[in-house]
Amino acid sequence: MTAPLSNINNYPASVLIIGATGAIGIQILHQLSANPSNPALHALVRDPKKIAAEDKPLYKSIICGNARDAADIERALVKSEAETIVIAVGSGDDLSKSANDIRHANAKAVASVLQDNPQYQHICLVVISSNGAGPTKIKVGMGIGKAIAFHLRHVLRDHTYQEQTLQPLMDRTVILRPTALTDKPSNGAKPFYFGDKEKPPTINISRADVAAVVAEEVCGGTSTGGKTFNLTNAK
């Protein structure tokens, strides 16, 4: 059984973004703030100063806390009264093993809060993972995919552990696995969705396009949990 990513009014009244200061988190903020459903947006961040001045008015609240800490996450849920959590945590450009445990640590913290507290059973998740995580492989010709996967091995391992940790919540979770993210502006085209064992037609997708999918999943009113999407730019 899957749970709707919406409330009785067909859109979430309140959304908590974890990972709001990252490049994809910023794009998600912009897409959600422009959505006609007008959800109340909240951020959980370690350093509120990292949120750009022009973006601060788009948030109803900016909550200082650690994405690894279950107590901080629960405090953010209480303050925001969120119906949906968007998880976009990452390590920026740092590909080292030591930096890439944040996704798994955050997933453990989120899962502990949502599983252990009946009052949070209605809260749904939208999670930014990556192509190459879980059962998927980065498929590029001439062995290049294997080289990329090795270069990103710590990132992909962290995403895989993240997905595995959130499996008990999968009936209310949507996982997005984009190919390589770029800063190109959206061209308005629909992303191309592909299966776990399929080779994607392109190897990258703009963060803006991924963020648009997040907004649709959160605010569309028809989405359900229990889904994982692999997505890239169409040719």
C-alpha positions, 0 to 999 in steps of 0.5 A, a space after each residue: 500500500 502506498 501513501 499519498 504525498 499530499 494532505 486532504 487539500 491535495 497539496 502539502 501545507 508545509 514542507 521541510 527541506 533538509 540540505 537547503 544550502 546545497 546547489 540542488 536544495 536551492 533549486 528545489 526551494 525556487 521551484 516549490 516557492 513558485 508553485 501555485 499551491 504555495 506551500 509553507 517552506 522551512 529549512 533545516 540548516 547548520 549555518 543559516 548564514 549560508 542561505 542567500 539574502 534573496 532566498 530567505 524571504 521564501 522561507 517561513 522559517 529557517 531552523 538551525 540544526 544538524 541533519 545527522 541529529 534525530 533530536 534536531 530533525 524532530 525539533 524542526 518537524 515540530 516547528 514546521 509542522 511539515 507534511 513532507 520532508 525533501 532530503 537533498 543532503 550531500 557533501 558538495 564537491 568533496 568526494 572523499 570517504 570521510 565526507 560521504 557519510 552524511 546521506 546515510 547518517 541523515 537517513 538513520 536520523 530521519 528514519 528513527 524519528 518517523 518510525 518511533 513516533 506515531 504522530 509522524 506517520 503521515 509525513 512523506 519523503 522525497 529523496 534526491 539520490 543518484 544514478 549508480 546507487 542501489 541496483 543501478 549502474 552508471 552506463 556509459 560506453 567504452 568502460 567510461 561508466 565504470 571509471 566514473 563509478 569508481 571516481 564517485 564510489 564513496 558518494 554512490 555507496 553513501 546514497 546506497 546506504 541512504 536508500 537502504 536505511 529508508 526502505 522501512 518508510 518506502 510506502 511514503 517515500 519517493 526516491 529520485 536518482 538523476 544522472 550527473 547534475 549540471 547548473 544549466 537552466 531548465 529548457 522546459 522539456 520533460 525528463 527522460 525516465 529509464 529503468 534500473 538496467 537501462 542505459 540512459 540516452 544522456 548522461 546529465 540533467 540540470 538541477 532545475 529540471 530535477 527540482 521541477 520533478 520534486 515540486 511536481 511530486 510534492 505539490 501535484 496532488 496525485 503522487 504516491 509513495 513507494 516509487 523510485 525514478 531514474 531520470 536524465 535529460 531527453 535527447 
